[in-house]
Amino acid sequence: MTILDKIIAEKYNEVKVQKAIVSISELEKKDAFKRTCISLKESLTHPGSSGIIAEFKRKSPSKGFINSNVAVEDVTSGYAKAGAAGLSVLTDRQFFGGSLVDLVAARGVNSIPILRKDFMVDEYQIIEAKAMGADVILLIAASLDLPLIKRLASCAKSLGLEILFEIHAQEELEKIVDEVDMVGVNNRNLKDFHVDLEHSLKLAAQLPDKFVKVSESGIDNPDTIKYLRSFGFKGFLIGENFMKQPNPGYACGEFIKQMI
């Protein structure tokens, strides 16, 4: 069993428990559920956009704790001030040390698009994402079959949420549905955590132009951004490179300055 298999198995259990604690009707009554989402797609493609989706991530299954000494409000507001086009907030607790509390906190101090970064397996999580202030949800091709992708995508669009669809393998191209706004090509294999930028570029070349291309994971050099842009990428999701620094927001700002 891969780490992804373990995460997905645990996620089904988490959702079952959460449904018993907070009902859908309760989620739909929250103020954030009524707000109009901010478009990450537009933010990434706007002229002059940094394209950076800066991530708040305390830990990962492969690295353990990256940074447990910073507040989500400080980090995410620092990212926004630095010029990030969007934010990504991990809400998986067991494997990434995140929570929905982090998402709510980030929304409370920011006015740029926020991605709820988690492993979506049920419509409940998408309703939850909207209720907690997310603008975008992530769907991971490797963890979902096509019928479930269609169900989750339809649910997200009905709520006004955008969709970042993550792929890593050739066969996952066939799982991309029309509702998708952005396609994230993960440079890190979720099964063995190996990073391969060239593999990602080959996949990206096969994507229809209507999807905004986002490069995810393993980006630690501003020159890499310039290289990826030459292949049509508009978005760049970066987490560990910023989070491992004492001041992630400052690190993000310095990175963006070097991109110019």
N, C-alpha and C positions, 0 to 999 in steps of 0.2 A: 504493500500500500504506500503510495507517494504521500508527501506532505499535503498536496492539494486534496487528495482523497480524504485524508484525515480532517482537514479543515471543512470540507463540504459535509461530511458525516456529522460533525459537531454542529455545523450551521443549521441543519434541519432540526436538531434537538433544541438549539437556542430559540429558533423561531416558534416552535411548539410551546415552549415555556413562556415566551414573551406574549404570545397571543392570549394566554390565560391570565396574564397580568394586566395588559392594556388592550382594550377592544378597539376595533376599527372605528367604531362610532366615537370613541373618546379621542382618537387621533384626529378625526375629521373636525373636531370642535376646537382644535388648537389654532391660535392666531396665524401661525406660520403656514398652516394648510391653505389659508385663503390668499396668501400673497402671490403676486405674479413673479414667476421665476426670471432670473437674469440669465441671458444667453451666453454660455461659454463659447459656443461656436462663433458668435459675433465678436466676442472679445479676442479670440485667437486670430481672427482674420481681419481685424480692424487695422488700417494702415498705421505703422509705427508700433504695433503691439510687440511686446517682448516674446510672447508665445509661451512664457513659462507658467506651468501649473505647479506651484510650489506646495509640497506636501508636509503635513504634520504627522509624523510617525514616531512613536516612542521606541518600538522594537520591531524585529522581524524574526521569522522562524530560523533564518540562516545566520543572522548576526547577533541575536539576543537583544539586550537593551542597547539602543543607540544614544538616546538622550532622555533621561527621566527627570531632569532637573529644571525643566522649563514649563511655562504656562501656555496653554493653547492660545489664549487671548493675545499674549505678548508676541508669540511666534507668528501667528497668522496676520495680525495687524502689521507686524514688521515686514512680512512678505508683501502685503498690499502696498505699503509705503515705498518699498523697494522697486515696485513696478511690475509685480507678478500680474499676469493676465487672468489668473484664476487660482483657486485654492483646492487642495485635496485633503480631506480629513479622514483618517482611518477610524472606523467605528467597530472593528472586530476586537473584542477584549482578550480572548484566550491566547491568540497567536501574535497579535500586533499591539496589545496593550492600550487599545483605544476604547471609545464608548460613544454613545449617543450624546452624552453630556458634553463631550468635546465638540461635536457638531453644533449643538445649540449655542455653546460659548463662542465659537468662531463666527456664527451667524450674527450674534449680538453685537460684534465690534467691527464687522466688515460689510462693505456694499459691493463687493465683486463676486463673481460666480463661485459657488462651492460645489465640489463633487463629493458625494458620499462614497468613500472608498470601502467597499465591503464585498462579500461573496453573496450575491443575490440568488436566492433559490425559490422565493415565494413572493406573490403580490403584496403580502402584508408588509414586507420590508420596504417596498417602494412607496406605499402609503405612509409608512413610518418616516421615510426620508423626506417626503414633502412636508410632513407635519413638524419636522425638526429643523426645517429651513434650508434643505438642500435644493440646488438648481439642476443638478445632473446626477444620474446614477450610472454605475458601472455594471456591465454585463460581460462575463468572462466566458468566451467560447469553449474553453477546455473543460468547464464545469457544468455546461448546460447542453441539452439536446435541442433540436430545432423547434419542436412544438412548444417547449417551455420558453425558449427565447422569444417566440412570437407572442406568447401570453404576457410575458413580463414587459416586452417592448410596447405592446398595446396599452397595458396598464400605465406605464410611464407617460406615454404621449397623451393619454386621457387626462392626466393630472398636470400637463404643461411642463413636465420634466424633459430635459434633453438626455440623450443616451450616448455614452462612450462605450464602444464595443471593443473588447480586447481580444486580439488574436496572437498566436505564436507559430502555428503550424499551417502548412499548405492546405490541408483538408478543411481548416476552419474558415477559409474564404467562402465556402458554400453555406455557411451559417449566417452570413450578414443579411439582415432584412432591411426593407425600405425605411422603416421607422428610425433607423440608426442615424445619428447626426455626425458623429466622429468615430473614426476607427483608430484604436490605439494598438500599435505594434509593439509588443513587449519584447525588449531585447534580452530579457532574462527568462529562461525556461522555468515555468512554475513547478516542473517535476524534478529537476535536478539543480536549478538555480544557476546554471551556466549562462554567461552573457555572450551574445554573438551579434554584433551590430550589422555585419554583412548579410547574415541570414535575414535580418529584419528588413533590410533594404530591398532584398529580392522579393519579399512578400509585399512590401509597400508598392512596388512597381506594378503589381497586379490589381491594385485597388482602383475602382472607378473614381473619376475626378470629383464626383458630387459629394464624396465623403471627405471631411477634413481629416488629414493625417496627423496623428499624435505619436511621438516616440516616447516609450516608457522604459525606465530603469537603466542603470549603468551609465548615465550621462554625468561626467564629472569635469568636463573641460569646455569652455566657451567655444573653442574651435570646432568641437563636435557639433554644436548647434549650427554653425555656419555650413558644415558639411551636410548635415541632415536637411537643412533648408534647400540645398541644391537639388535634393531629391523630392521636393514638394511638401516636406513636413511643415506644418504651421504651429503645432503644439509640442511641448517638451515637458514631460512630467518628471520632476526631480524631487527626491525626498532625502535619502541618506546623505547625499553630498552636502546638503544644508544642515540637516538635523544633527550631524556629528560635530558641528561647530558649537562653541559656547553661546554664540548669538546667531541663530539661524537666519533671522531677518537681515542682519548686516551682511552675512555671507551671501545671501541671495542678491542683495544690492550690488556687492562687489562683482559678482558673477555677471549680472546684467550689464554693468558698465563695460566689462571686457568683451561683451558681445558686439558692441557698437563699432 
